[in-house]
């Protein structure tokens, strides 16, 4: 992914639910382990394109999906 951000969740269930919703909507994403430099109650995150962030926040709210936060990975190596 060229300009990634990660969505951090409170539970694995929310991460899987998000993956399924984004897949149905054909929005580019990838389920991954939470990067070491970030902490999260859940060990999984969903990686998204940074430019899709606002649209995905709206989708999460519309589907009642709770998340901790969204962190940009741009510029990190």
matplotlib code that plots the C-alpha trace (Angstrom):
import matplotlib.pyplot as plt

x = [0.0, 1.4, -0.1, -1.2, -3.1, -4.1, -7.4, -6.9, -9.7, -10.8, -11.4, -10.7, -14.4, -14.5, -11.4, -12.9, -16.3, -14.5, -12.6, -15.9, -17.7, -14.8, -14.5, -18.2, -17.8, -14.7, -12.5, -8.8, -7.7, -5.5, -5.9, -2.6, -0.9, -0.7, 2.7, 5.0, 5.3, 1.5, -0.3, -3.8, -6.1, -6.6, -3.6, -5.1, -5.6, -7.0, -4.6, -6.3, -5.3, -4.9, -7.0, -10.0, -9.9, -12.8, -15.0, -14.1, -14.8, -18.3, -18.8, -17.6, -20.1, -23.0, -22.3, -21.9, -18.3, -16.3, -12.6, -9.8, -8.2, -6.7, -2.9, -1.1, 2.0, 3.2, 6.8, 7.5, 9.9]
y = [0.0, 3.4, 5.7, 3.5, 4.1, 1.5, 1.2, 0.0, -1.8, -2.8, -6.4, -8.9, -9.1, -5.4, -5.9, -8.9, -7.1, -4.1, -6.4, -8.0, -4.7, -3.2, -6.3, -6.2, -2.5, -3.3, -0.8, -1.6, -2.9, -5.5, -7.2, -7.2, -7.5, -4.2, -2.6, -2.9, 0.9, 1.2, -0.3, -1.7, -3.9, -6.0, -7.7, -7.1, -3.9, -3.1, -1.3, 1.2, 3.8, 7.2, 8.9, 6.6, 7.5, 9.9, 7.6, 4.6, 6.5, 7.2, 3.5, 2.4, 4.7, 3.7, 0.0, 0.5, -0.6, 0.6, 1.4, 2.8, 5.2, 5.5, 6.1, 7.1, 5.0, 7.6, 8.4, 5.5, 2.8]
z = [0.0, -1.0, 1.6, 4.5, 7.7, 10.2, 12.1, 15.6, 17.4, 20.9, 19.8, 17.1, 16.3, 15.2, 13.1, 11.3, 10.9, 9.3, 6.9, 5.8, 5.3, 3.3, 1.3, 0.3, -0.7, -2.7, -0.7, -0.7, 2.7, 4.4, 7.7, 9.6, 13.0, 14.9, 14.2, 17.2, 17.7, 18.2, 21.1, 20.9, 23.0, 19.9, 18.1, 14.7, 12.6, 9.2, 6.9, 4.5, 2.0, 3.8, 1.2, 2.0, 5.7, 5.9, 3.8, 6.0, 9.2, 7.9, 7.0, 10.4, 12.1, 9.8, 10.6, 14.4, 14.3, 17.3, 16.9, 19.0, 16.5, 13.0, 12.7, 9.6, 8.7, 6.1, 6.6, 9.0, 8.1]

ax = plt.figure().add_subplot(projection="3d")
ax.plot(x, y, z, "-o")
ax.set_aspect("equal")
plt.show()
